[in-house]
C-alpha cells in the first residue's frame, strides 16, 4: 500500500537539509570572483603611462593588457573541466594561488617580459568564476541558489567597476607597483576564506582530462583573440591579422572534430549545440560587447579637458568614482533577478536586462554633457547588465548535467570574454578613426563616443533577438534557481534507452499527461533522502526515462515540463538490480493534481 512520511506531503519535494547551511559560502565565493575580476581593469588608470613605466614602445606595452585577456580566456573552460573532474574548491584555490604568484612577480619588476608573464598568471585566475558557480550549485539550498549564482556571475562586472576608482586612487598617490601588492593581498585573503569556509564539492564528472583538447582550444583561442586585440596596431588588413584569423578557423574546426570523437571531451560540443546552450552563449557575447563599451567611453569622456568643448575635465579618481555605480548596481540587482527569475524564468530576466541596457545606451547618446548624466547612464546600464549576467548561469545550468557545470559555465564565461575583446577592438578602432586634434594632441571625439554607444545598442538588439528564441520554460527556474543541489553520484545519469536499458536496475518509467499522452523531453530529477540531486535526465520523445540511483534507499522522482505543473513522488530502490517502474503523471497547468503510478519491479512506490 502506498505510504508517505509524516513530515512530507505526497507530491511535494522534501525540505532541503542545507537550508541551514553556513551563510559564508556566498559572500566568500563572491569576494573571490570580485578579486579575480579586478585583474582586468587593475592597470586601466595607468595604461597611458605604461610605455614610460616599462621603458618600451606603446605597441609593446599593450601586451601587458593582452596577456591577461588571453590567459583568462584559455583558463575558464580548462579550469572548469578540471574542477568537474578533481574538485571545484581545489581548483579554485589553485586559481587564486596562481593569481597571487603573478601579482608578486609584477610587483617586483619593471621589465616588460617579466611583467607580461606575471599579468598572464593574474589572468589565469578568471577560471575561479565558473568554479564558484559550480560550487554554489553543488552546495547551496534551493532557496538561495538563484540570487547566489546571480551575484557570482555579476562579480565579473562588479570587480571591474569597483577596481577603477580604487586603482586610480592608489596610482595617483603611490608607486604603481602598490597595485600588484594590493592584488596579492586580496588573493591571499580570498584563499584563506575559501580554505576555511567553503566545503569541497562531492560531485565529480566521469572520465579523464582531455589534454589534447585543452591544447587545441588554447591554440585556437590565442589565434582568434590575438588579431582581435592587436588588429588596431597591426592593421586589420595586414597579412599577420588575416593569417591568424584563418589559422584560428582551421585550428578550431579541427579541435571540434577531435572533441566530437573524444569519449571524455574538454567541452561537450553536443551539449553546447543544444538550442538553449548555443543561444545563451551567443547572447553572452553580445552582453560582453555592451558591458565593455561603457567602460571604455565614460572614463575618457570624464577625463578629457573642458577645452575640447565636450570633455568634463575630471581627475582619474573622480572619473573612476563616476563609473563605480556600474559595478555597485550590478551587485544589488542579484536579489531582484532571483525574484524575477522565480516568477517568470531566466529567459525573461535576460531579455529584461538587455532591454534596460538598450535604454541606458539610448539615453546616453544625449546625456554626455554633465557629470551627473554619466552617473545616471552608469546606473541604468549597470542594472541591465546585472540582470543579464545573472540570467546566464541559470540558463546554462538548467540545460546541462550537474557533472558538466564547471566546464559549461567556463565556456559561457569565455563567451563573455570574447565579447569584451571584440568590444575593445571595435570601439578602439572607432575612437581612433574619429579622433580630433586639440592642442596638438589626438583625442577621441564626441561623435566617436556616440558611435560607440550605438554599437553597444546594436549588440543589445542582436542579443534580444537571440534571447527571444530561447525555450520559454518557467521550469528552467526549477532546474536552476529552485532545484535541489547535486549529491555524490556513483554513475552519471543516463539518457533513456542508452546506458540504462529495459531490464536493468534503477528507476524506469514514463512521463505523461493525465489523459495518457506522453510528455516528450520532460526533465526528471532524482533526489536522495538528504534533499540532494542524485541524478538528472530528460525523457525521450515517448516520455520514457531511466535513472540509476547511486545506492539502495528512499528517493524522490521529480518531473517538470513546459506547460505542466511540476510534480514529485517518493520511491524506493532495493539495490538488487531489479528495475522499479514509475509513471510520473503531470497535470497541465490549471488542471487537477497529478498522480504517480506503480508498475512491476521489486521496489515500492509511494505517491
Secondary structure as the mmCIF struct_conf table of DSSP 4:
data_model
#
loop_
_struct_conf.conf_type_id
_struct_conf.id
_struct_conf.beg_label_comp_id
_struct_conf.beg_label_asym_id
_struct_conf.beg_label_seq_id
_struct_conf.end_label_comp_id
_struct_conf.end_label_asym_id
_struct_conf.end_label_seq_id
TURN_TY1_P TURN_TY1_P1 UNK A 6 UNK A 7
BEND BEND1 UNK A 8 UNK A 8
TURN_TY1_P TURN_TY1_P2 UNK A 10 UNK A 11
BEND BEND2 UNK A 12 UNK A 12
HELX_LH_PP_P HELX_LH_PP_P1 UNK A 13 UNK A 16
HELX_RH_3T_P HELX_RH_3T_P1 UNK A 17 UNK A 20
BEND BEND3 UNK A 21 UNK A 21
TURN_TY1_P TURN_TY1_P3 UNK A 23 UNK A 23
HELX_RH_AL_P HELX_RH_AL_P1 UNK A 24 UNK A 41
TURN_TY1_P TURN_TY1_P4 UNK A 42 UNK A 43
HELX_RH_3T_P HELX_RH_3T_P2 UNK A 44 UNK A 49
HELX_RH_AL_P HELX_RH_AL_P2 UNK A 50 UNK A 53
TURN_TY1_P TURN_TY1_P5 UNK A 54 UNK A 55
BEND BEND4 UNK A 56 UNK A 56
HELX_RH_AL_P HELX_RH_AL_P3 UNK A 58 UNK A 61
TURN_TY1_P TURN_TY1_P6 UNK A 62 UNK A 62
HELX_RH_AL_P HELX_RH_AL_P4 UNK A 63 UNK A 86
HELX_RH_AL_P HELX_RH_AL_P5 UNK A 88 UNK A 107
TURN_TY1_P TURN_TY1_P7 UNK A 108 UNK A 108
HELX_RH_AL_P HELX_RH_AL_P6 UNK A 112 UNK A 123
HELX_RH_3T_P HELX_RH_3T_P3 UNK A 124 UNK A 127
HELX_RH_AL_P HELX_RH_AL_P7 UNK A 128 UNK A 139
BEND BEND5 UNK A 140 UNK A 140
HELX_RH_AL_P HELX_RH_AL_P8 UNK A 142 UNK A 173
BEND BEND6 UNK A 174 UNK A 174
TURN_TY1_P TURN_TY1_P8 UNK A 176 UNK A 177
HELX_RH_AL_P HELX_RH_AL_P9 UNK A 178 UNK A 197
HELX_LH_PP_P HELX_LH_PP_P2 UNK A 199 UNK A 201
BEND BEND7 UNK A 206 UNK A 207
HELX_RH_AL_P HELX_RH_AL_P10 UNK A 211 UNK A 234
TURN_TY1_P TURN_TY1_P9 UNK A 236 UNK A 237
BEND BEND8 UNK A 238 UNK A 238
HELX_RH_AL_P HELX_RH_AL_P11 UNK A 239 UNK A 261
TURN_TY1_P TURN_TY1_P10 UNK A 263 UNK A 264
BEND BEND9 UNK A 266 UNK A 267
HELX_RH_AL_P HELX_RH_AL_P12 UNK A 269 UNK A 272
TURN_TY1_P TURN_TY1_P11 UNK A 273 UNK A 273
BEND BEND10 UNK A 274 UNK A 274
HELX_RH_AL_P HELX_RH_AL_P13 UNK A 275 UNK A 303
BEND BEND11 UNK A 304 UNK A 304
HELX_RH_3T_P HELX_RH_3T_P4 UNK A 306 UNK A 308
BEND BEND12 UNK A 309 UNK A 310
HELX_RH_AL_P HELX_RH_AL_P14 UNK A 316 UNK A 332
TURN_TY1_P TURN_TY1_P12 UNK A 333 UNK A 333
HELX_RH_AL_P HELX_RH_AL_P15 UNK A 334 UNK A 344
HELX_RH_AL_P HELX_RH_AL_P16 UNK A 346 UNK A 364
TURN_TY1_P TURN_TY1_P13 UNK A 365 UNK A 366
BEND BEND13 UNK A 369 UNK A 370
HELX_RH_AL_P HELX_RH_AL_P17 UNK A 371 UNK A 397
TURN_TY1_P TURN_TY1_P14 UNK A 398 UNK A 399
BEND BEND14 UNK A 400 UNK A 400
HELX_RH_3T_P HELX_RH_3T_P5 UNK A 402 UNK A 404
HELX_RH_AL_P HELX_RH_AL_P18 UNK A 405 UNK A 433
TURN_TY1_P TURN_TY1_P15 UNK A 434 UNK A 434
STRN STRN1 UNK A 436 UNK A 438
TURN_TY1_P TURN_TY1_P16 UNK A 439 UNK A 440
STRN STRN2 UNK A 441 UNK A 443
HELX_RH_AL_P HELX_RH_AL_P19 UNK A 446 UNK A 468
TURN_TY1_P TURN_TY1_P17 UNK A 469 UNK A 469
BEND BEND15 UNK A 470 UNK A 470
TURN_TY1_P TURN_TY1_P18 UNK A 474 UNK A 474
HELX_RH_AL_P HELX_RH_AL_P20 UNK A 475 UNK A 480
TURN_TY1_P TURN_TY1_P19 UNK A 481 UNK A 481
BEND BEND16 UNK A 482 UNK A 483
HELX_LH_PP_P HELX_LH_PP_P3 UNK A 484 UNK A 485
STRN STRN3 UNK A 486 UNK A 486
BEND BEND17 UNK A 490 UNK A 491
HELX_LH_PP_P HELX_LH_PP_P4 UNK A 492 UNK A 495
STRN STRN4 UNK A 496 UNK A 496
TURN_TY1_P TURN_TY1_P20 UNK A 497 UNK A 499
STRN STRN5 UNK A 500 UNK A 500
TURN_TY1_P TURN_TY1_P21 UNK A 502 UNK A 503
BEND BEND18 UNK A 504 UNK A 506
STRN STRN6 UNK A 507 UNK A 512
TURN_TY1_P TURN_TY1_P22 UNK A 514 UNK A 515
BEND BEND19 UNK A 516 UNK A 516
STRN STRN7 UNK A 518 UNK A 518
TURN_TY1_P TURN_TY1_P23 UNK A 520 UNK A 521
STRN STRN8 UNK A 523 UNK A 527
TURN_TY1_P TURN_TY1_P24 UNK A 529 UNK A 530
BEND BEND20 UNK A 531 UNK A 531
STRN STRN9 UNK A 533 UNK A 538
TURN_TY1_P TURN_TY1_P25 UNK A 541 UNK A 542
BEND BEND21 UNK A 543 UNK A 543
STRN STRN10 UNK A 544 UNK A 547
BEND BEND22 UNK A 550 UNK A 552
STRN STRN11 UNK A 553 UNK A 560
TURN_TY1_P TURN_TY1_P26 UNK A 562 UNK A 563
STRN STRN12 UNK A 564 UNK A 564
STRN STRN13 UNK A 567 UNK A 573
BEND BEND23 UNK A 575 UNK A 577
STRN STRN14 UNK A 580 UNK A 585
HELX_LH_PP_P HELX_LH_PP_P5 UNK A 586 UNK A 587
STRN STRN15 UNK A 588 UNK A 588
TURN_TY1_P TURN_TY1_P27 UNK A 589 UNK A 590
BEND BEND24 UNK A 591 UNK A 591
STRN STRN16 UNK A 596 UNK A 601
BEND BEND25 UNK A 602 UNK A 603
STRN STRN17 UNK A 605 UNK A 605
#
